[in-house]
């Protein structure tokens, strides 16, 4: 178009003015200088950025060193707490062991006293019941109750030679072995059976077997039932 200035013409004109027109050249340089930073300003900006980076790195290093110091102090504190906890736990375990040993000693002493008391009570109770039963049988049933004692030289009852004794009720030709205990277990029933075998061997008589006790274990009752042994409890004696 005729009204527009061609780019190549404008370019050549600007170059010519820069070469030939000093005022134009000065004006153009001033315009460009106001629009763009100078090299000195650019260098100053770069130096400022570098200083900021150095300051940032130094600050970060200080923070890292401070963090490491805090972590080391924390780890030392945790180690001290762990060692103190271990010492306390060891002391606690020693104390618990001492208390357990003391408790076991006291319980052992208590068991000994309790066993001695129980044995004494059992002997007194069995003797009382035996004496009362003997009196009742002899008075009301005209039966004779004797204490049968014999030496078991073959060890039939206990597995070794020993003296054996048991209450025997004799009525007419019937012999009844009576075992009176404060507490009857399965082993007591088996023992009475072996005494019965010894009695038969020594006397030639097969006896009936009776157990008198206020407390009879279930397994003892089962075995007694199988072996046809009669059991009388406290309830039976009161009827």
Secondary structure, 3 states (H helix, E strand, C coil): CCCCCCHHHHHHHHHHHHHHCHHHHHHHHHHHHHHCCCHHHHHHHHHHHHHHHHHHHHHHHHHHHHHHHHHHHHHHHHHHHHHHHHHHHHHHHHHHHHHHHHHHHHHHHHHHHHHHHHHHHHHHHHHHHHHHHHHHHHHHCCCEEEEEEEEECCCCCCCCCEEEEEEEEEECCEEEEEEECCCECHHHHHHHHHHHHHHHHHHCCCCEEEEECCCECHHHHHHHHHCCCEEECHHHHHC
